[in-house]
Amino acid sequence: MTLTPDSELRLAFDPSILTKDLTKNLPSGLHARPLSSNDHSRGHLKVLSNLTKAPQVPDQEWEQRFESITSLSGVYYPIALIDVETDSIAALGSLIVEMKFLRGLGKVGHIEDIVVSSNHQGRGLGKVLIQILTSLSESLGCYKTILDCSPDNQAFYEKCGYKLAGVEMAKYTC
């Protein structure tokens, strides 16, 4: 976890790994940064609700989950694209790094929870976010980067350089 000049604000990971090279395709007026400890109050779950069920949870519970995620250094990389003018969340996505015994103790990057806020859709932010997360995965030494998507989104991810490589299976408990 990284402390910023404002000692109350915490970031999910060291922002220096989001180099200019990783964020070079970011449209003007947007900034990429790690998820921050104040993003719950800035509408984090509201943006996620554009993707799936994301009911509001009390601040304390959200902060506990944030602390759990940030305590696992080198595993979770949740990224927020911020609209600089409005200081609002424009898009979100996460990279989760899985440690493997395969491939000489290799690592696999899993891209999860790609979502663009409703008032920023149609600007190519999803593609830019995928580029950032894929490049981050590669820079962290992952031998492959994978993601799951619905058939409706397959064409989008193919435009981002991904290809169909299997079938996802799921068993939901609720």
Secondary structure as a PSIPRED ss2 file (coil, helix, strand):
# PSIPRED VFORMAT (PSIPRED V4.0)

   1 M C   1.000  0.000  0.000
   2 T E   0.000  0.000  1.000
   3 L E   0.000  0.000  1.000
   4 T C   1.000  0.000  0.000
   5 P C   1.000  0.000  0.000
   6 D C   1.000  0.000  0.000
   7 S C   1.000  0.000  0.000
   8 E C   1.000  0.000  0.000
   9 L C   1.000  0.000  0.000
  10 R E   0.000  0.000  1.000
  11 L E   0.000  0.000  1.000
  12 A C   1.000  0.000  0.000
  13 F C   1.000  0.000  0.000
  14 D C   1.000  0.000  0.000
  15 P H   0.000  1.000  0.000
  16 S H   0.000  1.000  0.000
  17 I H   0.000  1.000  0.000
  18 L C   1.000  0.000  0.000
  19 T C   1.000  0.000  0.000
  20 K C   1.000  0.000  0.000
  21 D C   1.000  0.000  0.000
  22 L C   1.000  0.000  0.000
  23 T C   1.000  0.000  0.000
  24 K C   1.000  0.000  0.000
  25 N C   1.000  0.000  0.000
  26 L C   1.000  0.000  0.000
  27 P C   1.000  0.000  0.000
  28 S C   1.000  0.000  0.000
  29 G C   1.000  0.000  0.000
  30 L E   0.000  0.000  1.000
  31 H E   0.000  0.000  1.000
  32 A E   0.000  0.000  1.000
  33 R E   0.000  0.000  1.000
  34 P E   0.000  0.000  1.000
  35 L C   1.000  0.000  0.000
  36 S E   0.000  0.000  1.000
  37 S C   1.000  0.000  0.000
  38 N C   1.000  0.000  0.000
  39 D C   1.000  0.000  0.000
  40 H C   1.000  0.000  0.000
  41 S C   1.000  0.000  0.000
  42 R C   1.000  0.000  0.000
  43 G C   1.000  0.000  0.000
  44 H H   0.000  1.000  0.000
  45 L H   0.000  1.000  0.000
  46 K H   0.000  1.000  0.000
  47 V H   0.000  1.000  0.000
  48 L H   0.000  1.000  0.000
  49 S C   1.000  0.000  0.000
  50 N C   1.000  0.000  0.000
  51 L C   1.000  0.000  0.000
  52 T C   1.000  0.000  0.000
  53 K C   1.000  0.000  0.000
  54 A C   1.000  0.000  0.000
  55 P C   1.000  0.000  0.000
  56 Q C   1.000  0.000  0.000
  57 V C   1.000  0.000  0.000
  58 P C   1.000  0.000  0.000
  59 D H   0.000  1.000  0.000
  60 Q H   0.000  1.000  0.000
  61 E H   0.000  1.000  0.000
  62 W H   0.000  1.000  0.000
  63 E H   0.000  1.000  0.000
  64 Q H   0.000  1.000  0.000
  65 R H   0.000  1.000  0.000
  66 F H   0.000  1.000  0.000
  67 E H   0.000  1.000  0.000
  68 S H   0.000  1.000  0.000
  69 I H   0.000  1.000  0.000
  70 T H   0.000  1.000  0.000
  71 S H   0.000  1.000  0.000
  72 L C   1.000  0.000  0.000
  73 S C   1.000  0.000  0.000
  74 G C   1.000  0.000  0.000
  75 V C   1.000  0.000  0.000
  76 Y E   0.000  0.000  1.000
  77 Y E   0.000  0.000  1.000
  78 P E   0.000  0.000  1.000
  79 I E   0.000  0.000  1.000
  80 A E   0.000  0.000  1.000
  81 L E   0.000  0.000  1.000
  82 I E   0.000  0.000  1.000
  83 D E   0.000  0.000  1.000
  84 V C   1.000  0.000  0.000
  85 E C   1.000  0.000  0.000
  86 T C   1.000  0.000  0.000
  87 D C   1.000  0.000  0.000
  88 S E   0.000  0.000  1.000
  89 I E   0.000  0.000  1.000
  90 A E   0.000  0.000  1.000
  91 A E   0.000  0.000  1.000
  92 L E   0.000  0.000  1.000
  93 G E   0.000  0.000  1.000
  94 S E   0.000  0.000  1.000
  95 L E   0.000  0.000  1.000
  96 I E   0.000  0.000  1.000
  97 V E   0.000  0.000  1.000
  98 E E   0.000  0.000  1.000
  99 M E   0.000  0.000  1.000
 100 K C   1.000  0.000  0.000
 101 F C   1.000  0.000  0.000
 102 L H   0.000  1.000  0.000
 103 R H   0.000  1.000  0.000
 104 G H   0.000  1.000  0.000
 105 L H   0.000  1.000  0.000
 106 G C   1.000  0.000  0.000
 107 K E   0.000  0.000  1.000
 108 V E   0.000  0.000  1.000
 109 G E   0.000  0.000  1.000
 110 H E   0.000  0.000  1.000
 111 I E   0.000  0.000  1.000
 112 E E   0.000  0.000  1.000
 113 D E   0.000  0.000  1.000
 114 I E   0.000  0.000  1.000
 115 V E   0.000  0.000  1.000
 116 V E   0.000  0.000  1.000
 117 S C   1.000  0.000  0.000
 118 S H   0.000  1.000  0.000
 119 N H   0.000  1.000  0.000
 120 H H   0.000  1.000  0.000
 121 Q C   1.000  0.000  0.000
 122 G C   1.000  0.000  0.000
 123 R C   1.000  0.000  0.000
 124 G C   1.000  0.000  0.000
 125 L H   0.000  1.000  0.000
 126 G H   0.000  1.000  0.000
 127 K H   0.000  1.000  0.000
 128 V H   0.000  1.000  0.000
 129 L H   0.000  1.000  0.000
 130 I H   0.000  1.000  0.000
 131 Q H   0.000  1.000  0.000
 132 I H   0.000  1.000  0.000
 133 L H   0.000  1.000  0.000
 134 T H   0.000  1.000  0.000
 135 S H   0.000  1.000  0.000
 136 L H   0.000  1.000  0.000
 137 S H   0.000  1.000  0.000
 138 E H   0.000  1.000  0.000
 139 S H   0.000  1.000  0.000
 140 L C   1.000  0.000  0.000
 141 G C   1.000  0.000  0.000
 142 C C   1.000  0.000  0.000
 143 Y C   1.000  0.000  0.000
 144 K E   0.000  0.000  1.000
 145 T E   0.000  0.000  1.000
 146 I E   0.000  0.000  1.000
 147 L E   0.000  0.000  1.000
 148 D C   1.000  0.000  0.000
 149 C C   1.000  0.000  0.000
 150 S C   1.000  0.000  0.000
 151 P H   0.000  1.000  0.000
 152 D H   0.000  1.000  0.000
 153 N H   0.000  1.000  0.000
 154 Q H   0.000  1.000  0.000
 155 A H   0.000  1.000  0.000
 156 F H   0.000  1.000  0.000
 157 Y H   0.000  1.000  0.000
 158 E H   0.000  1.000  0.000
 159 K H   0.000  1.000  0.000
 160 C C   1.000  0.000  0.000
 161 G C   1.000  0.000  0.000
 162 Y C   1.000  0.000  0.000
 163 K C   1.000  0.000  0.000
 164 L C   1.000  0.000  0.000
 165 A C   1.000  0.000  0.000
 166 G C   1.000  0.000  0.000
 167 V C   1.000  0.000  0.000
 168 E C   1.000  0.000  0.000
 169 M C   1.000  0.000  0.000
 170 A C   1.000  0.000  0.000
 171 K C   1.000  0.000  0.000
 172 Y C   1.000  0.000  0.000
 173 T C   1.000  0.000  0.000
 174 C C   1.000  0.000  0.000
